[in-house]
Amino acid sequence: MSNRMWGGRFQQGPDAIMEEINASIDFDKALAAQDIAGSKAHAMMLARQGIISDDDAAKIVQGLDTIASEIAAGKFAYSRALEDIHMNIEARLKDLIGEPAGRLHTARSRNDQVATDFKLWVRDAIDDIDRQIHTLLTALATIAEQHAGTIMPGFTHLQSAQPITFGHHCLAYVEMLARDRGRFADARRRLNESPLGAAALAGTAYPIDRQMTAQALGFDRPAANSLDAVSDRDFAMEALAAASICAIHLSRFAEELVIWSTAQFNFVRLSDKFSTGSSIMPQKRNPDAAELVRAKAGRIVGALNALMMVMKGLPLAYSKDMQEDKEQLFDALPSLSLSLAALTGMIKDMEPVEESMLAAAGAAFSTATDLADWLVREAGLPFRDAHHVTGRIVAEAAGRGVSLDELPLDVMQAVHPSISEDVFSVLSVQASVQSRRSFGGTAPENVRAAAADWLERLASDAPNA
Ligand code: ARG
């Protein structure tokens, strides 16, 4: 049997393999709510413009509402023979209301229909993600405020570098994730133009009102070019790009949690709720949630790559290749949502182990830069010379197995005679972090102010629930 939606010129139905490769209903049924919303807006516009009767439009809208409740109740029978969600819904509408159902597709094509549905879905997903990032940001800024003075080692090359505060470290992620929110907001702004009414590719001869449908669906305006409207998928790529960068940020944090929760570091204790045990080693507490957040970045970036490769070189306007867009986003954006939820849960429950962080902060001569700076400031040495002198003092301390503030003054003076007792005022980790008051620096007073500022901004910038 040929397809009842488009099979007029066909004598034979599709091969089983053709049906399998062609059908998208198994995944695009996720667009049912958006498809129904788009169809209702379209039907009402057709009636207002006198293209179909008010009576037919009312029947269509009623029938679509019935279908929405059938789907919600799990009573809708999806058919692969009907290819996709658009034709599944339209065919069911025909069963329910008869002839007027056939008038719904006037001045519309599946090309503008699917672009509209998909944009609505991506827009909702972006809004959910924005709320989740906001929640994570608030949790992080709250921890930063509590731990503005908690000292930990700062690393470069994963080698102890200079003491910092735990709050400062948390605020670094606040900055990253706030930029992620900005990227999603930009993507949403550019996405929010309605493809509906572009029809197959060239527009339509019917006197439609694209402003009306755009407005009904919450778009800012209709997309200006009909070819672009049906063939643009950069809204999807842009959402995936924003998701990829955000996922990479989350994976970096997740990696730090993995490292910090080892017995060797012991900087944080992850709660039982976000750890797992080993089936053979009874002592183990594994940071599986953090590891999975770290890994999810792989599939999210993979989705971006996959969609970009699908779109590369496609001639205008619509090609069936573009049906491959959906599964990437249906997988990647919920994966990001889950990662955000897991990371938020983990950090809200984690306990920073302040003694371990403090002990590690003082190890490995982390205040050597402070000593060099003292030599510049108090003894007038050029920084390069001070760096060299400090290097020799570090070697003395390393040889004796003591930290810089445990090294006797006369040993330092033997390296450079102008060093005085006053040097000890800069060699502690507390003095080191307190001195870093430059804008954006790690001094506890800076961190306290920055965290408070973030909390205030986040409170006034809360997304709608
Ligand atoms: N299922 C299709 C998709 O997702 C809908 C659009 C089909 N359009 C067409 N001209 N065959 O892309």
Boltz pocket constraint, residues with backbone or C-beta under 6 A from the ligand:
constraints:
  - pocket:
      binder: B
      contacts: [[A, 22], [A, 24], [A, 28], [A, 84], [A, 110], [A, 111], [A, 114], [A, 318], [A, 319], [A, 320], [A, 322], [A, 323], [A, 324]]
      max_distance: 6.0
